[in-house]
Amino acid sequence: MTSHDMRRAKDRRGGRSLAPVLLAALVASAPAWADAASGAAACTGCHGPAALGSAIPSLDGHAADEIVTQMHAFRSGERKATVMDRIARGFTEEETRAIAEWLAKPEAARHAQP
Protein backbone atom coordinates (compact mmCIF):
# COMPACT_ATOMS: atom_id res chain seq x y z
CA MET A 1 0.00 0.00 0.00
CA THR A 2 1.44 3.36 -0.99
CA SER A 3 1.41 6.41 1.26
CA HIS A 4 -1.26 7.90 -1.01
CA ASP A 5 -3.46 4.83 -0.51
CA MET A 6 -2.91 5.02 3.25
CA ARG A 7 -3.98 8.68 3.29
CA ARG A 8 -7.10 7.83 1.30
CA ALA A 9 -7.94 5.00 3.70
CA LYS A 10 -7.36 7.31 6.67
CA ASP A 11 -9.68 9.92 5.13
CA ARG A 12 -12.42 7.31 4.77
CA ARG A 13 -11.98 6.28 8.41
CA GLY A 14 -12.45 9.79 9.73
CA GLY A 15 -9.08 11.42 9.14
CA ARG A 16 -8.75 14.79 7.49
CA SER A 17 -11.35 15.44 4.85
CA LEU A 18 -12.95 18.20 2.88
CA ALA A 19 -16.31 17.75 4.61
CA PRO A 20 -15.86 20.73 7.00
CA VAL A 21 -14.85 22.96 4.09
CA LEU A 22 -17.82 21.85 1.98
CA LEU A 23 -20.19 22.27 4.91
CA ALA A 24 -18.88 25.79 5.54
CA ALA A 25 -19.43 26.65 1.88
CA LEU A 26 -23.01 25.39 2.02
CA VAL A 27 -23.74 27.32 5.20
CA ALA A 28 -22.25 30.47 3.69
CA SER A 29 -24.60 30.18 0.72
CA ALA A 30 -27.66 29.41 2.86
CA PRO A 31 -29.05 32.97 3.12
CA ALA A 32 -29.88 32.97 -0.59
CA TRP A 33 -32.23 30.04 0.00
CA ALA A 34 -33.18 30.77 3.61
CA ASP A 35 -36.81 31.52 2.83
CA ALA A 36 -37.24 28.68 0.31
CA ALA A 37 -39.98 26.18 1.03
CA SER A 38 -38.63 22.72 1.78
CA GLY A 39 -37.90 21.08 -1.57
CA ALA A 40 -38.29 24.26 -3.62
CA ALA A 41 -34.62 24.99 -4.21
CA ALA A 42 -34.22 21.61 -5.89
CA CYS A 43 -36.90 22.52 -8.44
CA THR A 44 -34.84 25.39 -9.79
CA GLY A 45 -32.07 23.01 -10.80
CA CYS A 46 -34.22 21.82 -13.72
CA HIS A 47 -36.93 24.48 -13.94
CA GLY A 48 -34.97 27.67 -13.29
CA PRO A 49 -33.82 30.29 -15.79
CA ALA A 50 -31.30 27.84 -17.29
CA ALA A 51 -34.27 25.78 -18.52
CA LEU A 52 -35.22 28.46 -21.03
CA GLY A 53 -34.83 27.05 -24.50
CA SER A 54 -34.69 23.44 -23.29
CA ALA A 55 -37.30 20.68 -23.29
CA ILE A 56 -37.77 21.27 -19.55
CA PRO A 57 -39.99 24.31 -18.94
CA SER A 58 -38.83 27.18 -16.78
CA LEU A 59 -41.25 27.98 -13.96
CA ASP A 60 -40.30 31.66 -13.94
CA GLY A 61 -43.39 33.77 -14.39
CA HIS A 62 -45.85 30.99 -13.57
CA ALA A 63 -48.54 31.68 -10.98
CA ALA A 64 -48.63 29.56 -7.81
CA ASP A 65 -52.11 28.22 -8.65
CA GLU A 66 -50.87 27.08 -12.06
CA ILE A 67 -47.92 25.25 -10.50
CA VAL A 68 -50.19 23.58 -7.93
CA THR A 69 -52.60 22.49 -10.69
CA GLN A 70 -49.77 20.94 -12.69
CA MET A 71 -48.40 19.17 -9.62
CA HIS A 72 -51.88 17.71 -8.98
CA ALA A 73 -52.04 16.54 -12.62
CA PHE A 74 -48.65 14.85 -12.26
CA ARG A 75 -49.64 13.31 -8.92
CA SER A 76 -52.91 11.88 -10.29
CA GLY A 77 -51.35 10.60 -13.52
CA GLU A 78 -53.52 12.94 -15.59
CA ARG A 79 -50.34 14.53 -16.93
CA LYS A 80 -47.77 12.01 -18.15
CA ALA A 81 -44.15 12.49 -17.15
CA THR A 82 -40.81 10.79 -16.93
CA VAL A 83 -40.09 11.71 -13.29
CA MET A 84 -42.43 14.53 -12.23
CA ASP A 85 -45.25 12.12 -11.38
CA ARG A 86 -43.04 10.48 -8.74
CA ILE A 87 -41.65 13.79 -7.52
CA ALA A 88 -45.16 15.26 -7.16
CA ARG A 89 -46.31 12.30 -5.06
CA GLY A 90 -43.45 12.99 -2.65
CA PHE A 91 -44.98 16.27 -1.43
CA THR A 92 -48.03 16.91 0.73
CA GLU A 93 -50.66 19.43 -0.33
CA GLU A 94 -49.19 21.98 2.09
CA GLU A 95 -45.65 21.42 0.81
CA THR A 96 -46.82 21.68 -2.80
CA ARG A 97 -48.57 24.99 -2.07
CA ALA A 98 -45.54 26.39 -0.22
CA ILE A 99 -43.19 25.37 -3.04
CA ALA A 100 -45.51 26.85 -5.67
CA GLU A 101 -45.81 30.15 -3.82
CA TRP A 102 -42.03 30.40 -3.46
CA LEU A 103 -41.45 29.51 -7.12
CA ALA A 104 -44.06 32.06 -8.24
CA LYS A 105 -42.01 34.89 -6.76
CA PRO A 106 -39.76 36.69 -9.24
CA GLU A 107 -36.27 35.18 -9.13
CA ALA A 108 -34.74 38.37 -7.71
CA ALA A 109 -37.26 38.30 -4.84
CA ARG A 110 -36.51 34.62 -4.12
CA HIS A 111 -32.85 35.45 -3.55
CA ALA A 112 -33.19 38.85 -1.88
CA GLN A 113 -31.47 39.18 1.46
CA PRO A 114 -33.76 40.20 4.34
C-alpha positions as semicolon CSV with decimal commas, in nm:
position;residue;x (nm);y (nm);z (nm)
1;M;0,000;0,000;0,000
2;T;0,144;0,336;-0,099
3;S;0,141;0,641;0,126
4;H;-0,126;0,790;-0,101
5;D;-0,346;0,483;-0,051
6;M;-0,291;0,502;0,325
7;R;-0,398;0,868;0,329
8;R;-0,710;0,783;0,130
9;A;-0,794;0,500;0,370
10;K;-0,736;0,731;0,667
11;D;-0,968;0,992;0,513
12;R;-1,242;0,731;0,477
13;R;-1,198;0,628;0,841
14;G;-1,245;0,979;0,973
15;G;-0,908;1,142;0,914
16;R;-0,875;1,479;0,749
17;S;-1,135;1,544;0,485
18;L;-1,295;1,820;0,288
19;A;-1,631;1,775;0,461
20;P;-1,586;2,073;0,700
21;V;-1,485;2,296;0,409
22;L;-1,782;2,185;0,198
23;L;-2,019;2,227;0,491
24;A;-1,888;2,579;0,554
25;A;-1,943;2,665;0,188
26;L;-2,301;2,539;0,202
27;V;-2,374;2,732;0,520
28;A;-2,225;3,047;0,369
29;S;-2,460;3,018;0,072
30;A;-2,766;2,941;0,286
31;P;-2,905;3,297;0,312
32;A;-2,988;3,297;-0,059
33;W;-3,223;3,004;0,000
34;A;-3,318;3,077;0,361
35;D;-3,681;3,152;0,283
36;A;-3,724;2,868;0,031
37;A;-3,998;2,618;0,103
38;S;-3,863;2,272;0,178
39;G;-3,790;2,108;-0,157
40;A;-3,829;2,426;-0,362
41;A;-3,462;2,499;-0,421
42;A;-3,422;2,161;-0,589
43;C;-3,690;2,252;-0,844
44;T;-3,484;2,539;-0,979
45;G;-3,207;2,301;-1,080
46;C;-3,422;2,182;-1,372
47;H;-3,693;2,448;-1,394
48;G;-3,497;2,767;-1,329
49;P;-3,382;3,029;-1,579
50;A;-3,130;2,784;-1,729
51;A;-3,427;2,578;-1,852
52;L;-3,522;2,846;-2,103
53;G;-3,483;2,705;-2,450
54;S;-3,469;2,344;-2,329
55;A;-3,730;2,068;-2,329
56;I;-3,777;2,127;-1,955
57;P;-3,999;2,431;-1,894
58;S;-3,883;2,718;-1,678
59;L;-4,125;2,798;-1,396
60;D;-4,030;3,166;-1,394
61;G;-4,339;3,377;-1,439
62;H;-4,585;3,099;-1,357
63;A;-4,854;3,168;-1,098
64;A;-4,863;2,956;-0,781
65;D;-5,211;2,822;-0,865
66;E;-5,087;2,708;-1,206
67;I;-4,792;2,525;-1,050
68;V;-5,019;2,358;-0,793
69;T;-5,260;2,249;-1,069
70;Q;-4,977;2,094;-1,269
71;M;-4,840;1,917;-0,962
72;H;-5,188;1,771;-0,898
73;A;-5,204;1,654;-1,262
74;F;-4,865;1,485;-1,226
75;R;-4,964;1,331;-0,892
76;S;-5,291;1,188;-1,029
77;G;-5,135;1,060;-1,352
78;E;-5,352;1,294;-1,559
79;R;-5,034;1,453;-1,693
80;K;-4,777;1,201;-1,815
81;A;-4,415;1,249;-1,715
82;T;-4,081;1,079;-1,693
83;V;-4,009;1,171;-1,329
84;M;-4,243;1,453;-1,223
85;D;-4,525;1,212;-1,138
86;R;-4,304;1,048;-0,874
87;I;-4,165;1,379;-0,752
88;A;-4,516;1,526;-0,716
89;R;-4,631;1,230;-0,506
90;G;-4,345;1,299;-0,265
91;F;-4,498;1,627;-0,143
92;T;-4,803;1,691;0,073
93;E;-5,066;1,943;-0,033
94;E;-4,919;2,198;0,209
95;E;-4,565;2,142;0,081
96;T;-4,682;2,168;-0,280
97;R;-4,857;2,499;-0,207
98;A;-4,554;2,639;-0,022
99;I;-4,319;2,537;-0,304
100;A;-4,551;2,685;-0,567
101;E;-4,581;3,015;-0,382
102;W;-4,203;3,040;-0,346
103;L;-4,145;2,951;-0,712
104;A;-4,406;3,206;-0,824
105;K;-4,201;3,489;-0,676
106;P;-3,976;3,669;-0,924
107;E;-3,627;3,518;-0,913
108;A;-3,474;3,837;-0,771
109;A;-3,726;3,830;-0,484
110;R;-3,651;3,462;-0,412
111;H;-3,285;3,545;-0,355
112;A;-3,319;3,885;-0,188
113;Q;-3,147;3,918;0,146
114;P;-3,376;4,020;0,434
